[in-house]
Amino acid sequence: MSELSFEQMLEESLKTIRTGEVVTGTVIGVKEDEIILNIGYKSDGIITKSEYTNDSSLDLTSVVHVGDEMEAKVIKVNDGEGQVLLSYKRLAVDRGNKRLEEAFNSGEVLTAKVVQVLDGGLSVNVEGARVFIPASLVSDTYEKNLDKYADQDIEFVITEFNPRKRRIIGNRKQLLLAKKAEMQKELFERIEVGQTVEGIVKNITDFGAFIDLGGADGLLHISEMSWGRVENPKKVFKVGEEIRAFIKDINGDKIALSLKFPEENPWVHAAENYAAGNIVTGRVARMTDFGAFVELEPGIDALLHVSQISRQHVDKPSDVLSIGQEIEAKVVDFNGEDKKISLSMKVLEAPAAEQAPVSEETAAEEAPAEETTEE
């Protein structure tokens, strides 16, 4: 048997490697854009910057040092110059994909940082593997601007996994809907009609405001916003404002709210405050051909019939009165059961010398009963 040369024995003592294999080596050199590894093979391994990171501005000498031990994936056994081309990035992606596959199969909730905000969604990185979350799956409500998620840690599940087509889809909306359903169930188990609740104004429309009660929204209709008259909800409430209301009705998954607390009903003390004969002040709220409705306080309107405006003849209220004008009048009739109050300005006027005084009884009679009903 012929003796082997030293070079032959050294070569046979070195391991063999194959493309796609994962190898471990020691860093023996680092440049700004290249890492050199001793991998126990006849040639050294080379990791270029592009095979280490996607960050083209990164200086490799700032993150890797001589003596460090690293794992990498073999891309080419011979790069044409007798060296082994390695990839740190692809190994990380492979391991990240394996992690994502496990999460996809188990339904595990993952947490990762948003590394890029795109026109159509968000890109997150899980152990080197990229996951795309479409804009439609970012939230349970439409969000036009996703910039607020930049560099934020978010939770999601993997709902589609196809690494060969580079299609790995994350879904945050699914988690939010599941959480909302759980909160909704808990909310409906503890609320009841008449209960006082606190919530946040979520949306305001012409007909009312939607209040987030934590699990479900309640509708505060414009007619339930005050004992008084509300013309425009947007002038009364602001989105994000905290309010306290009570539950007026629950119908399936619909909750009706009200701010008209019974103890604050102005009609409770109306019989005393607006008894016949009392002189009161109020604001002209609206007018018809037969009279003007005067707001005495929020929730209580009284009718000033056209015949009771002045001792002088008045064709229509708008000839002498204006919306918002403050007037003084005497209560000539109070009907608490029907919530009707009749006023007279005429009885407060000094009668002309040639005219007989007008009594309160006469003033009340001159206001036709059928016209005192508020339209």
Phi, psi and chi 1 to 4 in degrees:
 res  aa     phi    psi   chi1   chi2   chi3   chi4
   1 MET       -  129.7 -179.9 -178.6  -64.9      -
   2 SER   -76.4  148.2   59.9      -      -      -
   3 GLU   -78.2  141.9  -65.4 -177.7    0.1      -
   4 LEU   -84.0  144.1  -63.0  173.5      -      -
   5 SER   -72.4  164.1   66.1      -      -      -
   6 PHE   -59.9  -40.8  174.7   77.4      -      -
   7 GLU   -63.7  -39.5  -71.5   77.1    7.3      -
   8 GLN   -65.9  -43.5  -70.2  173.6  -39.0      -
   9 MET   -64.0  -38.1  -72.2 -172.0  -66.9      -
  10 LEU   -66.1  -40.4  178.1   60.9      -      -
  11 GLU   -66.0  -40.2 -174.1  171.8  -22.6      -
  12 GLU   -70.1  -25.7  -72.7 -172.7   -1.5      -
  13 SER   -76.7  -18.3   68.4      -      -      -
  14 LEU   -82.4  147.5  -63.0  173.3      -      -
  15 LYS   -73.5  162.8   62.8 -176.6  178.8 -177.3
  16 THR  -102.3  149.6   58.8      -      -      -
  17 ILE  -131.4  160.1   60.0  174.2      -      -
  18 ARG  -133.2  155.5  -64.3 -179.0  -60.7  -84.9
  19 THR   -60.1  134.2  -59.7      -      -      -
  20 GLY    93.3  -11.6      -      -      -      -
  21 GLU   -75.7  150.8 -177.4  179.3  -13.7      -
  22 VAL   -98.7  126.6  176.2      -      -      -
  23 VAL  -122.8  157.4  -63.6      -      -      -
  24 THR  -115.3  135.5  -58.4      -      -      -
  25 GLY  -144.7  171.7      -      -      -      -
  26 THR  -111.2  134.3  -58.3      -      -      -
  27 VAL   -68.9  122.1  177.3      -      -      -
  28 ILE  -113.8   -4.0   58.7  175.2      -      -
  29 GLY  -167.6  141.3      -      -      -      -
  30 VAL  -136.4  128.9 -175.0      -      -      -
  31 LYS  -116.9  174.7  -60.5  178.5 -176.7  179.1
  32 GLU   -58.2  -33.9 -177.5 -179.7  -22.2      -
  33 ASP  -126.5   20.7   58.1   -1.2      -      -
  34 GLU  -159.4  143.1 -176.1  179.5   83.4      -
  35 ILE  -122.1  133.6  -58.5  170.5      -      -
  36 ILE  -111.1  128.1  -54.7  172.7      -      -
  37 LEU  -119.0  139.2  -73.1 -179.8      -      -
  38 ASN   -89.8  111.6  178.4   -4.9      -      -
  39 ILE  -109.0   14.4   56.4  174.8      -      -
  40 GLY    73.5   22.9      -      -      -      -
  41 TYR  -116.2  168.1 -174.0   61.5      -      -
  42 LYS   -65.2  -19.4   61.5 -177.6  179.3 -179.5
  43 SER  -122.6  152.9  -58.7      -      -      -
  44 ASP   -76.6  159.2  -67.8  -29.6      -      -
  45 GLY   -98.9  143.9      -      -      -      -
  46 ILE  -121.3  129.9  -57.9  -63.7      -      -
  47 ILE  -117.3  112.6  -57.5  176.9      -      -
  48 THR   -78.1  164.5   62.3      -      -      -
  49 LYS   -58.5  -41.5 -179.3 -170.4  -70.8 -170.2
  50 SER   -66.1  -20.5   62.5      -      -      -
  51 GLU   -98.5    4.9  -70.6  -62.4  -23.2      -
  52 TYR  -108.0  -38.3 -178.7   85.8      -      -
  53 THR  -153.3  162.4  179.2      -      -      -
  54 ASN   -91.7   -5.2  -70.9  -36.2      -      -
  55 ASP   -87.8  101.5 -175.8   -2.0      -      -
  56 SER   -69.0  -17.0   58.8      -      -      -
  57 SER   -89.2   -5.9   64.0      -      -      -
  58 LEU   -72.5  133.4  179.5   66.6      -      -
  59 ASP   -93.2  114.1 -177.5  -11.3      -      -
  60 LEU   -60.3  -27.3  -64.2 -178.2      -      -
  61 THR   -68.4  -15.0   60.6      -      -      -
  62 SER   -86.1  -13.6   65.8      -      -      -
  63 VAL  -122.4  -18.2  -68.3      -      -      -
  64 VAL  -125.3  140.8  179.8      -      -      -
  65 HIS  -133.7  153.5  -54.7   90.9      -      -
  66 VAL   -57.5  133.2  173.0      -      -      -
  67 GLY   100.8  -17.0      -      -      -      -
  68 ASP   -66.1  146.1  -71.4   -9.5      -      -
  69 GLU  -101.0  133.5 -171.5  173.6  -88.6      -
  70 MET  -136.1  152.8  -66.9 -180.0   61.0      -
  71 GLU  -107.6  147.5  -74.7 -172.8  -38.9      -
  72 ALA  -153.9  164.3      -      -      -      -
  73 LYS  -104.3  135.3 -176.3  176.1 -177.5  178.4
  74 VAL   -76.6  120.9  177.6      -      -      -
  75 ILE   -94.8  -46.7  -59.3  175.6      -      -
  76 LYS  -139.5  134.6  -71.1 -176.9  179.3  180.0
  77 VAL   -71.3  -33.3  175.8      -      -      -
  78 ASN  -133.6  115.7 -171.2  -29.1      -      -
  79 ASP   -83.6    8.9   63.8   -3.9      -      -
  80 GLY   100.8  -15.1      -      -      -      -
  81 GLU  -119.1   16.8  -62.8 -178.3    0.8      -
  82 GLY    83.0    8.2      -      -      -      -
  83 GLN  -111.4  159.7  -65.4  175.6  -45.9      -
  84 VAL   -94.1  123.5 -178.9      -      -      -
  85 LEU   -87.2  123.7 -173.7   59.3      -      -
  86 LEU  -117.8  163.2  -55.7  175.1      -      -
  87 SER  -138.5  121.0  177.0      -      -      -
  88 TYR   -82.8  -37.1  175.7   80.7      -      -
  89 LYS   -65.4  -44.0 -176.4  173.6   67.6  176.6
  90 ARG   -69.1  -32.3  -62.3 -172.2 -161.1 -173.2
  91 LEU   -65.1  -42.5  174.9   60.3      -      -
  92 ALA   -62.5  -40.5      -      -      -      -
  93 VAL   -64.0  -42.9  170.9      -      -      -
  94 ASP   -59.7  -45.1  -72.5  -14.2      -      -
  95 ARG   -68.8  -36.9  -69.9  178.3  172.8  172.7
  96 GLY   -64.9  -41.0      -      -      -      -
  97 ASN   -63.0  -37.6  -77.8  -18.6      -      -
  98 LYS   -64.8  -40.7 -176.9  177.1 -178.8 -178.9
  99 ARG   -63.8  -41.1  174.7   79.2  176.7   87.3
 100 LEU   -68.5  -36.8  -66.5  174.6      -      -
 101 GLU   -63.1  -41.7 -176.3  176.5   15.2      -
 102 GLU   -63.2  -41.4  -67.3  172.2   -9.3      -
 103 ALA   -67.8  -36.1      -      -      -      -
 104 PHE   -63.8  -44.4  171.0   69.8      -      -
 105 ASN   -70.2  -31.5  -68.3  -30.5      -      -
 106 SER   -96.7  -14.8   65.3      -      -      -
 107 GLY    76.3   20.3      -      -      -      -
 108 GLU   -63.2  142.3  177.9 -174.3   -5.2      -
 109 VAL   -85.2  123.4  176.8      -      -      -
 110 LEU  -104.5  154.0  -60.7  172.7      -      -
 111 THR  -126.0  128.1  -58.6      -      -      -
 112 ALA  -151.1  161.3      -      -      -      -
 113 LYS   -88.2  140.3  178.6  175.3  -70.8 -171.4
 114 VAL   -74.0  117.4  175.7      -      -      -
 115 VAL   -96.9  -16.7  -64.9      -      -      -
 116 GLN  -157.5  135.0 -169.1  174.9   10.3      -
 117 VAL  -101.3  118.6  177.4      -      -      -
 118 LEU  -107.1  169.6  -53.6  168.6      -      -
 119 ASP   -60.7  -37.1  -70.9  -21.2      -      -
 120 GLY  -102.1    5.2      -      -      -      -
 121 GLY   161.1 -154.1      -      -      -      -
 122 LEU  -122.4  147.6  -54.8  175.3      -      -
 123 SER  -114.8  126.4  177.2      -      -      -
 124 VAL  -122.4  158.9  -60.3      -      -      -
 125 ASN  -120.2  123.8 -170.0  -70.5      -      -
 126 VAL  -117.3  103.0  177.6      -      -      -
 127 GLU    51.8   40.9  -62.3 -176.7   14.6      -
 128 GLY    95.2  -12.7      -      -      -      -
 129 ALA   -99.5  140.6      -      -      -      -
 130 ARG   -90.6  136.0  177.9 -178.9  177.7  -85.0
 131 VAL  -123.6  133.1  177.2      -      -      -
 132 PHE  -105.5  129.9  178.5   65.4      -      -
 133 ILE  -113.5  105.5  -55.5  178.3      -      -
 134 PRO   -58.9  151.5  -21.3   33.4      -      -
 135 ALA   -55.5  -35.2      -      -      -      -
 136 SER   -70.0  -14.2   60.9      -      -      -
 137 LEU  -113.2   10.7  -59.7 -179.5      -      -
 138 VAL   -80.8  -38.8  170.4      -      -      -
 139 SER  -141.0  165.7  177.3      -      -      -
 140 ASP   -86.0   -1.2   57.8  -23.1      -      -
 141 THR  -129.6  157.6   57.4      -      -      -
 142 TYR   -67.2  131.0  171.7   72.1      -      -
 143 GLU  -127.4  115.6  -67.7 -166.5   70.5      -
 144 LYS   -73.0  -38.3 -176.1  177.0 -179.4  180.0
 145 ASN  -114.0  118.7 -170.1  -15.2      -      -
 146 LEU   -99.7    6.4  -59.2  177.8      -      -
 147 ASP   -59.9  -26.7  -71.4  -20.5      -      -
 148 LYS   -65.6  -16.2   68.7  177.8 -176.6  179.9
 149 TYR   -87.4   -7.3  -67.2  101.9      -      -
 150 ALA   -57.1  129.9      -      -      -      -
 151 ASP    64.7   13.0  -61.5  -38.9      -      -
 152 GLN   -94.3  144.8  -62.2  -63.9  -48.3      -
 153 ASP   -81.7  126.6  -73.5  -28.7      -      -
 154 ILE  -129.3  155.9   62.1  172.9      -      -
 155 GLU   -99.7  147.3  -69.0 -174.7  -25.0      -
 156 PHE  -164.3  170.2   56.4   93.9      -      -
 157 VAL  -122.9  157.2  -68.4      -      -      -
 158 ILE   -90.3  118.7  -56.4  -61.4      -      -
 159 THR  -109.3   -7.0   51.5      -      -      -
 160 GLU  -149.8  129.2 -172.2  173.6  -16.8      -
 161 PHE  -133.9  107.7 -177.6   78.8      -      -
 162 ASN  -146.8   78.5 -168.1  -24.6      -      -
 163 PRO   -62.7  -28.3   23.7  -34.2      -      -
 164 ARG   -63.2  -35.9  -71.0 -173.3  176.9 -178.8
 165 LYS   -94.6    8.8  -67.6 -174.4  177.6 -179.4
 166 ARG    53.5   42.6  -65.3 -175.7  178.5 -179.9
 167 ARG  -122.8   94.2 -174.3  172.0  176.1   82.3
 168 ILE  -122.2  111.0  -56.3  175.8      -      -
 169 ILE  -107.4  129.9  -56.8  -60.7      -      -
 170 GLY  -100.9  156.7      -      -      -      -
 171 ASN  -138.8  110.2 -170.6  -35.0      -      -
 172 ARG   -92.7  -30.8 -179.2  172.2  178.2  -95.3
 173 LYS   -57.6  -40.0  177.2 -179.8  178.9  179.5
 174 GLN   -58.0  -40.8 -179.7  176.0  -50.2      -
 175 LEU   -69.1  -41.0  -63.2  180.0      -      -
 176 LEU   -64.9  -40.4  -64.4  177.2      -      -
 177 LEU   -66.5  -39.3  -70.0  175.7      -      -
 178 ALA   -65.5  -41.1      -      -      -      -
 179 LYS   -66.3  -40.3 -176.4  176.9 -178.7 -179.6
 180 LYS   -65.4  -39.4 -179.5  175.2  -73.2 -172.3
 181 ALA   -63.3  -39.2      -      -      -      -
 182 GLU   -66.8  -43.8 -178.0  179.6  -10.2      -
 183 MET   -65.0  -38.3  -67.8  175.3   62.6      -
 184 GLN   -63.0  -43.2 -175.1 -177.8   61.7      -
 185 LYS   -60.5  -44.4 -178.6  174.8 -179.8  -66.6
 186 GLU   -66.1  -38.0  -67.2  176.3   -6.5      -
 187 LEU   -63.9  -49.0  176.7   68.3      -      -
 188 PHE   -68.4  -20.3  -81.6   93.7      -      -
 189 GLU   -76.7  -20.2  -73.5  176.5  -10.7      -
 190 ARG  -115.5   -5.8   60.6 -179.3  170.5   81.8
 191 ILE  -102.3  158.3   62.6  172.9      -      -
 192 GLU  -153.8  161.4   57.1 -174.8   21.3      -
 193 VAL   -59.9  134.7  173.5      -      -      -
 194 GLY    95.4  -14.0      -      -      -      -
 195 GLN   -75.8  140.7 -178.0  178.2  -10.5      -
 196 THR   -85.7  132.5  -60.9      -      -      -
 197 VAL  -132.0  161.8  -67.3      -      -      -
 198 GLU  -118.1  144.5  -66.0 -178.0   -9.1      -
 199 GLY  -155.7  178.8      -      -      -      -
 200 ILE  -115.4  132.1  -53.5  -66.8      -      -
 201 VAL   -65.3  117.6  177.6      -      -      -
 202 LYS   -98.8  -39.9 -177.1  176.9  179.3 -179.4
 203 ASN  -154.1  145.9 -172.6   32.2      -      -
 204 ILE  -124.9  131.4  -54.6  173.3      -      -
 205 THR  -123.2 -179.9   67.8      -      -      -
 206 ASP   -68.1  -26.0  -68.0  -22.8      -      -
 207 PHE  -100.9   -4.4   61.1   83.2      -      -
 208 GLY   165.5 -166.0      -      -      -      -
 209 ALA  -134.1  141.8      -      -      -      -
 210 PHE   -97.7  128.6  -70.9   93.5      -      -
 211 ILE  -112.1  123.1  -46.9  -59.4      -      -
 212 ASP   -77.5  115.6 -175.7   -4.8      -      -
 213 LEU   -98.6    4.7  -58.8  176.9      -      -
 214 GLY    85.6   72.6      -      -      -      -
 215 GLY   124.0  -25.7      -      -      -      -
 216 ALA  -160.5  158.0      -      -      -      -
 217 ASP   -99.5  142.1  -67.5  -16.6      -      -
 218 GLY  -109.4  145.1      -      -      -      -
 219 LEU   -97.1  121.6  173.0   61.2      -      -
 220 LEU  -101.7   97.9  178.5   61.0      -      -
 221 HIS   -68.8  152.9 -167.0  -92.5      -      -
 222 ILE   -56.9  -32.6 -172.8  172.4      -      -
 223 SER   -74.0  -11.7   62.8      -      -      -
 224 GLU  -110.4   11.3  -64.6  -64.1  -31.5      -
 225 MET   -82.4  -23.3  -70.5 -177.9  171.5      -
 226 SER  -163.2  155.2  171.5      -      -      -
 227 TRP   -67.7  -21.1  -77.7  106.5      -      -
 228 GLY   -91.1 -168.1      -      -      -      -
 229 ARG   -94.1  131.3 -176.3  178.3  -59.9  -85.3
 230 VAL  -114.0  118.2  174.7      -      -      -
 231 GLU   -85.1  -39.6  -59.2  -69.1  -15.0      -
 232 ASN  -140.4  109.9 -173.5  -13.8      -      -
 233 PRO   -56.7  -30.7  -25.9   35.8      -      -
 234 LYS   -69.3  -16.7  -66.2 -179.4 -179.9  179.4
 235 LYS   -89.4   -8.9  -67.3 -176.7  178.0 -179.5
 236 VAL  -103.8  -37.4 -179.4      -      -      -
 237 PHE  -123.2  160.7  -60.2  101.1      -      -
 238 LYS  -128.9  143.3  -65.7 -179.5 -180.0  179.3
 239 VAL   -61.0  133.6  172.2      -      -      -
 240 GLY    95.4  -10.3      -      -      -      -
 241 GLU   -73.2  141.1  177.5 -177.0   -4.5      -
 242 GLU   -88.7  135.3  -67.7 -173.9   16.1      -
 243 ILE  -135.5  159.2   70.7  164.7      -      -
 244 ARG  -118.3  124.6  174.3  177.4  166.0  -88.5
 245 ALA  -139.9  175.2      -      -      -      -
 246 PHE  -121.4  154.3   73.4   90.9      -      -
 247 ILE   -81.3  117.1  -61.3  174.7      -      -
 248 LYS   -87.4  -35.2 -176.1  178.7 -178.9 -178.4
 249 ASP  -159.2  148.7 -173.9   40.1      -      -
 250 ILE  -127.2  120.0  -59.9  175.1      -      -
 251 ASN  -129.4   98.0 -174.7   -0.2      -      -
 252 GLY    66.9 -119.9      -      -      -      -
 253 ASP  -101.3   14.9   60.4   -7.9      -      -
 254 LYS  -103.2  133.5  -64.5 -179.2  179.5  179.3
 255 ILE  -120.2  123.4  -55.9  172.1      -      -
 256 ALA  -101.5  128.7      -      -      -      -
 257 LEU  -110.0  163.3  -58.3  175.5      -      -
 258 SER  -150.0  145.9  177.0      -      -      -
 259 LEU  -106.3    4.9  -71.2  176.7      -      -
 260 LYS   -88.8   72.5  -65.0  165.4   71.3  171.4
 261 PHE   -63.3  131.5  -69.6   92.8      -      -
 262 PRO   -54.3  -38.9  -26.4   35.7      -      -
 263 GLU   -68.6  -14.1   63.4  -88.0   18.2      -
 264 GLU  -101.4    8.4  -61.9  174.3    1.8      -
 265 ASN   -62.7  117.4 -172.6  -18.6      -      -
 266 PRO   -65.2  -19.3   25.3  -35.2      -      -
 267 TRP   -75.0  -11.0  -76.8   94.6      -      -
 268 VAL   -60.2  -39.8  171.8      -      -      -
 269 HIS  -110.8   13.0  -56.8  -69.5      -      -
 270 ALA   -65.4  -36.7      -      -      -      -
 271 ALA   -60.2  -34.4      -      -      -      -
 272 GLU   -80.6  -44.2  177.2 -177.1   -7.9      -
 273 ASN   -72.7  -29.6  -64.2  -23.5      -      -
 274 TYR  -125.2   39.7  -52.1  110.6      -      -
 275 ALA   -66.4  151.9      -      -      -      -
 276 ALA   -57.0  131.4      -      -      -      -
 277 GLY   104.3  -20.8      -      -      -      -
 278 ASN   -69.8  142.1  -73.4    3.1      -      -
 279 ILE   -96.6  127.7  -63.9  176.3      -      -
 280 VAL  -130.4  162.8  -63.5      -      -      -
 281 THR  -117.8  150.4   58.5      -      -      -
 282 GLY  -160.1  177.5      -      -      -      -
 283 ARG  -116.8  132.1 -179.6 -175.9   61.3   84.5
 284 VAL   -65.6  116.7  177.6      -      -      -
 285 ALA   -94.8  -38.9      -      -      -      -
 286 ARG  -163.9  163.3   56.8 -161.6 -177.7  -76.6
 287 MET  -134.9  150.1  -70.9 -176.1  -83.5      -
 288 THR  -127.1 -179.2   67.2      -      -      -
 289 ASP   -68.5  -28.7  -70.6  -20.8      -      -
 290 PHE   -95.1   -5.9   63.0   82.3      -      -
 291 GLY   169.8 -176.0      -      -      -      -
 292 ALA  -122.0  141.3      -      -      -      -
 293 PHE   -96.8  126.2  -72.4   96.3      -      -
 294 VAL  -111.2  124.7  179.2      -      -      -
 295 GLU   -82.8  113.8 -176.9 -176.8   59.9      -
 296 LEU   -83.0  -33.3  -59.3  179.3      -      -
 297 GLU  -165.4  161.6   64.3  175.6  -78.4      -
 298 PRO   -52.7  118.7  -28.7   37.0      -      -
 299 GLY   102.3  -10.9      -      -      -      -
 300 ILE  -127.1  113.8  -63.3 -175.2      -      -
 301 ASP  -113.2  146.9  -72.5   -4.8      -      -
 302 ALA  -125.3  153.0      -      -      -      -
 303 LEU   -96.1  125.5  174.3   64.8      -      -
 304 LEU  -106.0   99.9  175.6   62.8      -      -
 305 HIS   -66.5  148.3 -167.5  -92.8      -      -
 306 VAL   -55.2  -30.9   65.4      -      -      -
 307 SER   -75.2  -12.1   64.4      -      -      -
 308 GLN  -107.7   10.6  -60.8  -57.3  -47.0      -
 309 ILE   -79.4  -41.1  -66.7  176.5      -      -
 310 SER  -155.7  157.1  174.6      -      -      -
 311 ARG   -71.0  -20.9  -68.4 -176.6 -177.5  -84.0
 312 GLN   -80.1  152.3  -57.0  -64.6  -38.9      -
 313 HIS   -67.9  132.1  176.4   72.3      -      -
 314 VAL  -122.9  122.2  176.4      -      -      -
 315 ASP   -71.5  -47.1  -74.3  -32.6      -      -
 316 LYS  -148.0  149.9   53.2 -174.8  178.3  179.6
 317 PRO   -55.4  -35.9  -26.3   35.8      -      -
 318 SER   -67.2  -10.7   58.5      -      -      -
 319 ASP   -73.0  -26.1  -70.2  -20.5      -      -
 320 VAL  -126.4  -14.5  -66.5      -      -      -
 321 LEU  -119.1  162.3  -60.7  175.6      -      -
 322 SER  -138.1  151.8   58.6      -      -      -
 323 ILE   -61.4  131.8  -61.0  -63.5      -      -
 324 GLY    93.1  -10.3      -      -      -      -
 325 GLN   -69.1  138.7  178.4 -178.4  -14.1      -
 326 GLU   -92.4  132.4 -172.9  173.5  -77.4      -
 327 ILE  -128.5  162.9   66.3  159.5      -      -
 328 GLU  -117.6  135.5 -175.4  177.9   64.6      -
 329 ALA  -151.0  168.8      -      -      -      -
 330 LYS  -108.7  139.4  177.1  175.0  -79.3 -168.8
 331 VAL   -75.0  120.1  178.0      -      -      -
 332 VAL  -105.7  -13.8  -65.2      -      -      -
 333 ASP  -158.8  137.3 -174.9   56.1      -      -
 334 PHE  -130.5  124.4  177.0   86.8      -      -
 335 ASN  -126.2   93.5 -175.2  -25.4      -      -
 336 GLY   -67.2  -32.5      -      -      -      -
 337 GLU   -65.2  -43.5 -176.2  176.9  -11.3      -
 338 ASP   -94.6   -1.0  -65.9  -26.8      -      -
 339 LYS    57.1   52.8  -67.8 -176.3  171.7   58.6
 340 LYS  -127.0  135.9  -67.8 -179.3  179.8  179.2
 341 ILE  -131.9  133.6  -58.3  173.4      -      -
 342 SER  -111.8  138.4  -63.4      -      -      -
 343 LEU  -117.9  163.0  -57.2  176.8      -      -
 344 SER  -145.4  126.4  175.5      -      -      -
 345 MET   -90.2  -25.4  -66.6  174.9   64.8      -
 346 LYS   -62.6  -39.0 -180.0  166.0   67.5  173.7
 347 VAL   -69.3  -15.5  -62.5      -      -      -
 348 LEU   -88.5  -12.0  -63.5 -179.2      -      -
 349 GLU   -79.0  143.2  -67.7 -178.7    0.1      -
 350 ALA   -70.6  125.9      -      -      -      -
 351 PRO   -66.1  147.0   25.6  -33.3      -      -
 352 ALA   -66.5  153.2      -      -      -      -
 353 ALA   -58.6  -34.9      -      -      -      -
 354 GLU   -86.9   -2.2   68.5  -83.4    6.4      -
 355 GLN  -108.4  144.8  -66.2  178.7  -28.8      -
 356 ALA   -76.6  145.5      -      -      -      -
 357 PRO   -58.9  145.5  -20.9   32.7      -      -
 358 VAL   -97.1  120.3  178.9      -      -      -
 359 SER   -77.4  162.7   66.5      -      -      -
 360 GLU   -62.8  -36.8  -66.1  177.0   11.4      -
 361 GLU   -63.7  -41.2  -68.4   77.7    8.6      -
 362 THR   -66.0  -40.0  -58.1      -      -      -
 363 ALA   -61.8  -40.3      -      -      -      -
 364 ALA   -67.1  -37.6      -      -      -      -
 365 GLU   -68.1  -29.2  -68.9  174.2   -1.7      -
 366 GLU   -76.1  -10.8  -69.3 -177.8    7.3      -
 367 ALA   -93.9  101.3      -      -      -      -
 368 PRO   -54.0  131.9  -24.6   34.2      -      -
 369 ALA   -61.9  -37.8      -      -      -      -
 370 GLU   -68.6  -17.3   64.5  -87.8   12.5      -
 371 GLU   -95.4   -4.4  -66.1 -176.9  -27.6      -
 372 THR   -84.0   -7.4   60.7      -      -      -
 373 THR   -73.5  127.4  -59.5      -      -      -
 374 GLU   -72.2  129.0 -176.0  175.4  -21.7      -
 375 GLU   -88.8      -  -63.6  -64.6  -24.2      -
